[in-house]
Amino acid sequence: MADQFDLTVIGSGPGGYVCAIRAAQLGMKVAVVEKMPTLGGTCLNIGCIPSKALLHASELFEEAGHNFSHLGIDISAPQLNLAQMMVHKDETVAANVNGVAFLFKKNKITSFTGLGSIAGPGKVKVTSDKGEQIIESRNIVIATGSVPASLPGIEIDEERIVTSTGALALGAVPDRLLVIGAGVIGLELGSVWARLGSKVTVVEYLDRILPGMDSEVARQFQRILQKQGVEFKLSAKVKSIDKQDDGSLTVRIEPAQGGDMQIIDADVALVAIGRKAYTQGLGLESVGIVPDERGRIPVGPAYGTSAEYIYAIGDVIAGPMLAHKAEDEGIAVAEIIAGQHGHVNYGAMPSVVYTNPEIASVGRSEDELKAAGIDYKVGKFPFTANGRAKAQMATQGFVKILADVATDRVLGAHIIGKNASEMIEALTVLMEFSGSAEDLARTTAAHPTLSEAIREAALMCGDGAIHI
Ligand SMILES: Cc1cc2nc3c(=O)[nH]c(=O)nc-3n(C[C@H](O)[C@H](O)[C@H](O)COP(=O)(O)OP(=O)(O)OC[C@H]3O[C@@H](n4cnc5c(N)ncnc54)[C@H](O)[C@@H]3O)c2cc1C
């Protein structure tokens, strides 16, 4: 007889594993099917976690080379031990994926390793080298995530022409790295290798970097990256990449709107033009689910698909491809299946670029408010006027708060600066509670902290900041 479950989750990324844990906590008998040998999905194995391990290590490498002497720490020039840096990354990944396996045991979740496919209503087939197995399940959550998007005519080998996966595991620092795509992943991984010694050139089809982010923040960030040695070719598209016998790559680019071809030589090319929803081999047709034009699974407000008792969450559905968005949807759908009122507030969903400085934002950008014709005011405060930032040699960037003119309610916040990823949480909580700029301006910030810049920006929405 087939195993019987209340819920079977296909995919164990941040959407799937968090959903499984929440459902188990709510009393359901839960199974998870994962085709990879370890749990945790893209995020833990080849995404958020390994990239942050390399970003952290490479940032310290650069600091040791540049800032230490100013702080009175005299050391000889730091030597890169890339193999050990990769060991640190791999250990970080292992600790995290093992943590998920521990949580599955703790919550009595049954884990199946193999390709999961829907074999009709209430049935999931698990295919592995051990054969096929059918699981019976009242509810199914699809959390199969996404994979890197490809460029026509450009073949990925994960050694010289790589996706983010290959870029997280290069065996040597390339002299010249070409990054195709100036989105979050391209700029984060470009930063890693630039700090370790690569000459990085970023080619972007649009006329700006970080599409979708506040354009003032993006402009300032581009200037900072240029000072760090990163070169940008905007409004340009890659036409072809040829591998030469000497190991180099010849990359042909041309203006986005057509025009004269330009040749760039590189040693490694990173294709980082976005990610696409992944539903291959899932058997959606067996239950009549039809993906949209971008391959994503259409869902209603309660994450239900067109098939009864089958839900979908995370990167495989519409919305920003972020781990915490997938996690929040995982919790919400588990609660909905349990008869509760799970809900995700997409209006207060933070987003971060983990470079140096970091960029963090929540809510709407100034461009969006302008386009929507909303009457807003801007409170902006630079880190050059913040005491802690001076002490830490981290004066680049600013905090920008956008508030409604009529109600003072905060509509969006954007931080470019050190530790922006941690600071944005205060603004996310404020927005979750529909707080105003005055609420923030009247909340004490410990002195001296970088977070004082947030309060000062909030004061700028009213009578003015103190320290500027
Ligand atoms: C380099 C990089 C850095 C990133 N950094 C960040 C970051 O800092 N912050 C952030 O918020 N987001 C980041 N992301 C994005 C983040 O990783 C994704 O948004 C997140 O992993 C999506 O979670 P998910 O659960 O929807 O899918 P995934 O994490 O993609 O997990 C899907 C899982 O399903 C499995 N699967 C697929 N099909 C089947 C099947 N048929 N049967 C069984 N298993 C299947 C896959 O093997 C995978 O393990 C990063 C991504 C990359 C690539």
The ligand as a Gaussian input file, in Angstrom:
#p B3LYP/6-31G(d) Opt

LIG

0 1
 C       23.612000      32.957000      -6.530000
 C       22.274000      33.240000      -5.903000
 C       22.207000      34.052000      -4.797000
 C       20.982000      34.308000      -4.199000
 N       20.964000      35.112000      -3.109000
 C       19.796000      35.395000      -2.521000
 C       19.753000      36.194000      -1.356000
 O       20.781000      36.638000      -0.848000
 N       18.554000      36.444000      -0.797000
 C       17.393000      35.962000      -1.336000
 O       16.314000      36.243000      -0.787000
 N       17.395000      35.192000      -2.438000
 C       18.569000      34.895000      -3.035000
 N       18.580000      34.087000      -4.132000
 C       17.296000      33.581000      -4.650000
 C       16.829000      32.371000      -3.833000
 O       17.818000      31.376000      -3.869000
 C       15.507000      31.845000      -4.358000
 O       14.565000      32.896000      -4.413000
 C       14.976000      30.748000      -3.470000
 O       15.880000      29.672000      -3.383000
 C       13.622000      30.230000      -3.983000
 O       13.173000      29.220000      -3.144000
 P       12.218000      28.055000      -3.668000
 O       11.956000      27.215000      -2.471000
 O       11.078000      28.633000      -4.391000
 O       13.055000      27.244000      -4.737000
 P       14.517000      26.612000      -4.775000
 O       15.369000      27.104000      -3.679000
 O       14.996000      26.771000      -6.167000
 O       14.261000      25.075000      -4.458000
 C       13.577000      24.253000      -5.334000
 C       13.983000      22.817000      -5.035000
 O       13.111000      21.950000      -5.743000
 C       13.857000      20.865000      -6.251000
 N       13.088000      20.292000      -7.355000
 C       12.744000      20.891000      -8.525000
 N       11.952000      20.066000      -9.251000
 C       11.815000      18.935000      -8.528000
 C       11.105000      17.726000      -8.732000
 N       10.355000      17.539000      -9.809000
 N       11.193000      16.769000      -7.782000
 C       11.940000      16.946000      -6.659000
 N       12.618000      18.090000      -6.418000
 C       12.540000      19.062000      -7.330000
 C       15.176000      21.493000      -6.665000
 O       16.203000      20.508000      -6.749000
 C       15.396000      22.475000      -5.509000
 O       16.111000      21.864000      -4.473000
 C       19.792000      33.764000      -4.736000
 C       19.855000      32.929000      -5.854000
 C       21.084000      32.660000      -6.428000
 C       21.140000      31.749000      -7.611000

